[in-house]
Amino acid sequence: MTILFASKFIPLSEEHIMHKLPPESLIRTWVWMMSEKDSPELMQKGRQNLINAFGSMQKAIEYIEQKANAGEAS
């Protein structure tokens, strides 16, 4: 399945379609936002985006760790 976004086709994996998870690049951006110690607003927004996407921070962490471990196994 692909989605037309800003005149660009973006393929979606089955995982994203089935679980409605955000793309990995967006998750990485939110994690980066949380690391910005000089901007509490940016940190909070990144945290809230992860919670909104995964339901809880714990589930977000588990997903990120699972993806990291899968990458090491490849």
Phi and psi in degrees as GROMACS dihedral restraints (atoms count N, CA, C in turn):
[ dihedral_restraints ]
;  ai    aj    ak    al  type     phi  dphi    fc
    3     4     5     6     1  -128.8    20    10
    4     5     6     7     1   155.8    20    10
    6     7     8     9     1  -123.6    20    10
    7     8     9    10     1   135.5    20    10
    9    10    11    12     1   -83.2    20    10
   10    11    12    13     1   118.9    20    10
   12    13    14    15     1  -134.7    20    10
   13    14    15    16     1   116.9    20    10
   15    16    17    18     1    51.7    20    10
   16    17    18    19     1    47.7    20    10
   18    19    20    21     1    62.4    20    10
   19    20    21    22     1    26.3    20    10
   21    22    23    24     1  -135.3    20    10
   22    23    24    25     1   133.5    20    10
   24    25    26    27     1   -85.0    20    10
   25    26    27    28     1   129.4    20    10
   27    28    29    30     1  -119.3    20    10
   28    29    30    31     1   113.1    20    10
   30    31    32    33     1   -71.1    20    10
   31    32    33    34     1   141.8    20    10
   33    34    35    36     1  -113.2    20    10
   34    35    36    37     1   137.8    20    10
   36    37    38    39     1   -77.8    20    10
   37    38    39    40     1   162.5    20    10
   39    40    41    42     1   -59.3    20    10
   40    41    42    43     1   -36.6    20    10
   42    43    44    45     1   -59.9    20    10
   43    44    45    46     1   -43.9    20    10
   45    46    47    48     1   -67.7    20    10
   46    47    48    49     1   -36.7    20    10
   48    49    50    51     1   -71.3    20    10
   49    50    51    52     1   -46.0    20    10
   51    52    53    54     1   -68.6    20    10
   52    53    54    55     1   -41.2    20    10
   54    55    56    57     1  -106.9    20    10
   55    56    57    58     1    -1.4    20    10
   57    58    59    60     1    54.3    20    10
   58    59    60    61     1    42.3    20    10
   60    61    62    63     1   -84.4    20    10
   61    62    63    64     1   148.2    20    10
   63    64    65    66     1   -71.3    20    10
   64    65    66    67     1   159.0    20    10
   66    67    68    69     1   -63.2    20    10
   67    68    69    70     1   153.3    20    10
   69    70    71    72     1   -57.0    20    10
   70    71    72    73     1   -38.2    20    10
   72    73    74    75     1   -61.9    20    10
   73    74    75    76     1   -35.2    20    10
   75    76    77    78     1   -71.8    20    10
   76    77    78    79     1   -40.7    20    10
   78    79    80    81     1   -60.6    20    10
   79    80    81    82     1   -44.2    20    10
   81    82    83    84     1   -60.5    20    10
   82    83    84    85     1   -38.5    20    10
   84    85    86    87     1   -63.4    20    10
   85    86    87    88     1   -43.9    20    10
   87    88    89    90     1   -64.7    20    10
   88    89    90    91     1   -38.4    20    10
   90    91    92    93     1   -65.0    20    10
   91    92    93    94     1   -42.9    20    10
   93    94    95    96     1   -59.3    20    10
   94    95    96    97     1   -43.5    20    10
   96    97    98    99     1   -56.9    20    10
   97    98    99   100     1   -39.9    20    10
   99   100   101   102     1   -68.0    20    10
  100   101   102   103     1   -20.0    20    10
  102   103   104   105     1   -87.0    20    10
  103   104   105   106     1    -4.8    20    10
  105   106   107   108     1   -82.4    20    10
  106   107   108   109     1    85.5    20    10
  108   109   110   111     1   -63.9    20    10
  109   110   111   112     1   -23.7    20    10
  111   112   113   114     1   -80.8    20    10
  112   113   114   115     1    -6.1    20    10
  114   115   116   117     1  -132.4    20    10
  115   116   117   118     1    90.5    20    10
  117   118   119   120     1   -57.9    20    10
  118   119   120   121     1   -34.5    20    10
  120   121   122   123     1   -65.0    20    10
  121   122   123   124     1   -42.5    20    10
  123   124   125   126     1   -65.2    20    10
  124   125   126   127     1   -42.1    20    10
  126   127   128   129     1   -59.5    20    10
  127   128   129   130     1   -46.1    20    10
  129   130   131   132     1   -65.8    20    10
  130   131   132   133     1   -39.8    20    10
  132   133   134   135     1   -65.5    20    10
  133   134   135   136     1   -42.4    20    10
  135   136   137   138     1   -61.3    20    10
  136   137   138   139     1   -44.7    20    10
  138   139   140   141     1   -61.3    20    10
  139   140   141   142     1   -46.2    20    10
  141   142   143   144     1   -65.3    20    10
  142   143   144   145     1   -37.5    20    10
  144   145   146   147     1   -63.0    20    10
  145   146   147   148     1   -41.7    20    10
  147   148   149   150     1   -64.5    20    10
  148   149   150   151     1   -43.3    20    10
  150   151   152   153     1   -63.7    20    10
  151   152   153   154     1   -42.6    20    10
  153   154   155   156     1   -62.6    20    10
  154   155   156   157     1   -37.8    20    10
  156   157   158   159     1   -76.4    20    10
  157   158   159   160     1   -35.3    20    10
  159   160   161   162     1  -109.8    20    10
  160   161   162   163     1   -12.1    20    10
  162   163   164   165     1    95.9    20    10
  163   164   165   166     1   -27.8    20    10
  165   166   167   168     1  -161.9    20    10
  166   167   168   169     1   159.8    20    10
  168   169   170   171     1   -67.1    20    10
  169   170   171   172     1   -36.5    20    10
  171   172   173   174     1   -60.4    20    10
  172   173   174   175     1   -44.0    20    10
  174   175   176   177     1   -66.0    20    10
  175   176   177   178     1   -36.7    20    10
  177   178   179   180     1   -63.0    20    10
  178   179   180   181     1   -45.6    20    10
  180   181   182   183     1   -61.8    20    10
  181   182   183   184     1   -44.3    20    10
  183   184   185   186     1   -60.7    20    10
  184   185   186   187     1   -42.7    20    10
  186   187   188   189     1   -63.8    20    10
  187   188   189   190     1   -46.2    20    10
  189   190   191   192     1   -63.3    20    10
  190   191   192   193     1   -43.2    20    10
  192   193   194   195     1   -63.5    20    10
  193   194   195   196     1   -40.3    20    10
  195   196   197   198     1   -62.3    20    10
  196   197   198   199     1   -44.0    20    10
  198   199   200   201     1   -65.1    20    10
  199   200   201   202     1   -39.7    20    10
  201   202   203   204     1   -64.6    20    10
  202   203   204   205     1   -44.1    20    10
  204   205   206   207     1   -65.9    20    10
  205   206   207   208     1   -38.0    20    10
  207   208   209   210     1   -65.8    20    10
  208   209   210   211     1   -35.2    20    10
  210   211   212   213     1   -68.2    20    10
  211   212   213   214     1   -35.0    20    10
  213   214   215   216     1   -70.2    20    10
  214   215   216   217     1   -31.1    20    10
  216   217   218   219     1   -75.8    20    10
  217   218   219   220     1   -20.4    20    10
